[in-house]
Amino acid sequence: MKYLTGSCLCGNVKIRVADQFHFVGYCHCSECRKWSGSAFAAGGLVGAENFEIVSGEELVSCYHNSEETDLCFCGTCGASLFSKKLKLGSYIVRLGILDDAPTQRPNVHIFTASKAPWFELTDQLAKFEQLP
C-alpha cells in the first residue's frame, strides 16, 4: 500500500496516511467554510488504521465541535490538519497539508445547500445538498 506524508505550515506536525481514501471531495458546509477560511474545504476520509501522526503529536490541538467531530490543528502555526470523526472512528485529512499528491482526485461537492452565496460551482462533479 502506498502512503502519503503531510505536514503543517511550520513543519512541526507530520502525518502519514494511506493513499486509499473512502471519500475525497469538497465540503461546503458553514463549519468547514469557517474552519478553512475559504469557500469550501477539500478533504479525504480515511480509517483510523490508515492514519498516523508521525511527529509533533504534542503540538496538535483539537476543538471539540460536536459529538461527532473534533477539529484538529497545529498549536504552533494554527494550520488546519484534520478532523476526527468520533462516531466513525475515521479522520478527514485536509488535502492541502499533503506533501504528496493523492492518487484519488476530489469527485464530489457536499453540503451545497449551505455553500457560500458568492461562490459558483462551475465544474461537472457530482453535487449533493447534504451527504449522499
For each residue, the residues with C-beta under 8 A, 3 or more apart:
1: 18 19 20
2: 18 19 20 103
3: 16 17 18 19
4: 16 17 18 19 98 99 100 102
5: 14 15 16 54 98 99 100
6: 14 15 16 17 81 93 97 98 99 100
7: 11 13 14 15 97 99
8: 11 12 13 56 73 74 76 77 79 81 97
9: 74 77 78 79
10: 13 74 76 77 79
11: 7 8 14
12: 8 55 56 59 74 76 77
13: 7 8 10 53 55 56 57 59 60 74 76 79 81
14: 5 6 7 11 53 54 55 56
15: 5 6 7 51 52 53 54 81 82 93 97
16: 3 4 5 6 51 52 54
17: 3 4 6 44 46 50 51 52 91 93 98
18: 1 2 3 4 46 50 51
19: 1 2 3 4 100 102 103 104
20: 1 2 46 50
21: 24 44 45 46 93 102 104
22: 45 46 47 90
23: 44 45 108
24: 21 43 44 45 95 102 104 105 106 107 108
25: 42 43 106 107 108 109 110 125
26: 40 41 42 106 108 109 110 125
27: 32 40 41 43 110 111
28: 32 33 39 40 109 110 111 112 114 115 116 119
29: 32 33 110 111 114
30: 33 34 114
31: 34 35 65
32: 27 28 29 35 36 40 41 43 111
33: 28 29 30 36 37 38 39 40 41 116
34: 30 31 37
35: 31 32 41 71 80
36: 32 33 40 41 80 94
37: 33 34
38: 33 41
39: 28 33 115 116 118 119
40: 26 27 28 32 33 36 109 115 116 119
41: 26 27 32 33 35 36 38 80 94
42: 25 26 94 95 96 106
43: 24 25 27 32 83 92 93 94 95
44: 17 21 23 24 92 93 95 102 104
45: 21 22 23 24 85 88 90 91 92
46: 17 18 20 21 22 50 51 90 91 92 93
47: 22 50 51 89 90 91
48: 51 89 90 91
49:
50: 17 18 20 46 47
51: 15 16 17 18 46 47 48 82 91 93
52: 15 16 17
53: 13 14 15 56 57 60
54: 5 14 15 16
55: 12 13 14
56: 8 12 13 14 53 59 60 74
57: 13 53 60
58:
59: 12 13 56 74 75 76
60: 13 53 56 57 72 73 74 75 81
61: 72 73 74 75
62: 70 71 72 73 84
63: 70 71 72 73
64: 70
65: 31 69 70 71 83
66: 69
67: 86 87
68: 85 86 87 88
69: 65 66 83 84 85 86
70: 62 63 64 65 83 84 86
71: 35 62 63 65 80 83
72: 60 61 62 63 81 82 83 84
73: 8 60 61 62 63 78 79 80 81
74: 8 9 10 12 13 56 59 60 61 77 78 79 81
75: 59 60 61 78
76: 8 10 12 13 59
77: 8 9 10 12 74
78: 9 73 74 75
79: 8 9 10 13 73 74 97
80: 35 36 41 71 73 94 97
81: 6 8 13 15 60 72 73 74 93 94 97
82: 15 51 72 91 92 93 94 97
83: 43 65 69 70 71 72 91 92
84: 62 69 70 72 90 91
85: 45 68 69 88 89 90 91 92
86: 67 68 69 70 89
87: 67 68
88: 45 68 85
89: 47 48 85 86
90: 22 45 46 47 48 84 85
91: 17 45 46 47 48 51 82 83 84 85
92: 43 44 45 46 82 83 85
93: 6 15 17 21 43 44 46 51 81 82 97 98
94: 36 41 42 43 80 81 82 97
95: 24 42 43 44 98 102 106
96: 42
97: 6 7 8 15 79 80 81 82 93 94
98: 4 5 6 17 93 95 101 102
99: 4 5 6 7
100: 4 5 6 19
101: 98
102: 4 19 21 24 44 95 98 105
103: 2 19
104: 19 21 24 44 107
105: 24 102
106: 24 25 26 42 95 125
107: 24 25 104 125 126
108: 23 24 25 26 125 126 127 128 132
109: 25 26 28 40 112 115 121 125 126 127 128
110: 25 26 27 28 29 128 130 131 132
111: 27 28 29 32 114 115 128 129 130 131
112: 28 109 115 121 127 128 129
113: 129 130
114: 28 29 30 111
115: 28 39 40 109 111 112 119 121
116: 28 33 39 40 119
117:
118: 39
119: 28 39 40 115 116
120:
121: 109 112 115 125 127
122:
123:
124:
125: 25 26 106 107 108 109 121
126: 107 108 109 132
127: 108 109 112 121
128: 108 109 110 111 112 131 132
129: 111 112 113
130: 110 111 113
131: 110 111 128
132: 108 110 126 128
